[in-house]
Amino acid sequence: MAQKIAIDENGYYGDFGGAYIPELLHPNIEELRNSYLDIMTKPDFQEKFKLLLKDYVGRPTPLYLAKKLSEKYGAKIYLKREDLNHTGAHKINNAIGQALVAKELGKKKIIAETGAGQHGVATATACALLGMECTVFMGEKDMERQKPNVERMKILGAKVEPARSGSKTLKDATNEAMRYWINNPEDTHYIIGSVVGPHPYPDMVTRFQSVISEEMMNQLQEHEGKNNPDYVIACVGGGSNAAGAFYHYLNEEDVKLICVEAAGHGVDSGETAATTAKGSDGVLHGSKTLLMQSEDGQVTEPYSISAGLDYPGIGPLHAHLFKSKRGIFKYVTDEQAMQAGVELSKLEGIIPAVESAHALAALSQIDFKASDVVVLNLSGRGDKDLQTYINHGSY
Ligand SMILES: *Cc1c(COP(=O)(O)O)cnc(C)c1O
């Protein structure tokens, strides 16, 4: 019998997960681990969270039958429209959820780290909404590269703190955020933006994003008279939109779970973010998982045209989906993703985020039957990527 896909009480999915953290961070993580499930499962918490998702975020997001895309790929293809969420992607589901948990814990301040700035903007939004003080740590180099998002965060009332050490990018911002949290455990909560980091973050973020597959089930029931599709397809950076889209199907063996990673210039080009193809077991950002590293354990610089997929690891749930073969992994290059993004724009009138375009490009790698029902999680919209589309040209 196939093994059940679930997290155990120590925060492991099979071989992956756990909490590999410095001693100084133990009090913060212990507090969260001891209380997150109690808080999240309380009916009045759920009520508050669901009401904000409905009236503020705009959920449920539509499940749209994309007729022309379906015709082209020879299956019945639905798009789960996470691109229609407030702030333009799925990240807001988790940012609001964690800000609410922080309030329940009596925290007044929120910190976060951001690379491209999307998680920073979602966090700054949640903090404005809930009246919490917000500091976002960001590498100085990333601040230059992502100016519009820096300004968005500031307009929303957040403080953006430049990380000036090392390569002045995401890794350095993470270090600064950790250091700040160690020194301010009492009044501060740290919002991590994907299903990565030490336990309980991967599980907490997965649960907040699981609203995606909860809605899919109800919507498929309406459209198709059944809860389960034949395929769910999602792009994987850290893995949060995929974890949310897969959650209620993890142990439904008839549903194939397709995880799409960014191959960058090609899986074997040396410029890639295809973690499961090139990675090996190790510890990254506080959990045991798959990551790209050199023989002596130095984390390899990842590359993808898409800032959201440009990550050297993958969450422990996805590492387990890969090892156990429950997940089917596909790799999509920059070029293939850009073509798929332009194709969706012309066929359906939807300009997708470049991250989501990777999921779309995987459609041509799958041998569908005409009767197959496919749900593709369209994680975000392409407004933020206009310059990337312009630079790419060919449209
Ligand atoms: C951040 C982001 C991703 C990648 O993050 P996951 O945690 O893997 O979901 C994917 N799509 C969009 C639109 C994003 O903003």
The ligand as an SDF file (V2000), in Angstrom:
LIG
                    3D

 15 15  0  0  0  0  0  0  0  0999 V2000
    6.2340   33.6740   -4.8180 C   0  0  0  0  0  0  0  0  0  0  0  0
    5.5050   33.1260   -5.9710 C   0  0  0  0  0  0  0  0  0  0  0  0
    5.6280   31.7690   -6.3600 C   0  0  0  0  0  0  0  0  0  0  0  0
    6.5980   30.8120   -5.7240 C   0  0  0  0  0  0  0  0  0  0  0  0
    6.3790   30.5250   -4.3820 O   0  0  0  0  0  0  0  0  0  0  0  0
    5.7590   29.1530   -3.8800 P   0  0  0  0  0  0  0  0  0  0  0  0
    5.9620   29.2050   -2.4170 O   0  0  0  0  0  0  0  0  0  0  0  0
    6.5040   28.0420   -4.5380 O   0  0  0  0  0  0  0  0  0  0  0  0
    4.3330   29.1530   -4.2740 O   0  0  0  0  0  0  0  0  0  0  0  0
    4.8530   31.3050   -7.4170 C   0  0  0  0  0  0  0  0  0  0  0  0
    4.0070   32.1260   -8.0800 N   0  0  0  0  0  0  0  0  0  0  0  0
    3.8760   33.4320   -7.7450 C   0  0  0  0  0  0  0  0  0  0  0  0
    2.9310   34.2730   -8.5310 C   0  0  0  0  0  0  0  0  0  0  0  0
    4.6130   33.9680   -6.6930 C   0  0  0  0  0  0  0  0  0  0  0  0
    4.4790   35.2650   -6.3810 O   0  0  0  0  0  0  0  0  0  0  0  0
  1  2  1  0
  2  3  1  0
  2 14  2  0
  3  4  1  0
  3 10  2  0
  4  5  1  0
  5  6  1  0
  6  7  2  0
  6  8  1  0
  6  9  1  0
 10 11  1  0
 11 12  2  0
 12 13  1  0
 12 14  1  0
 14 15  1  0
M  END
$$$$
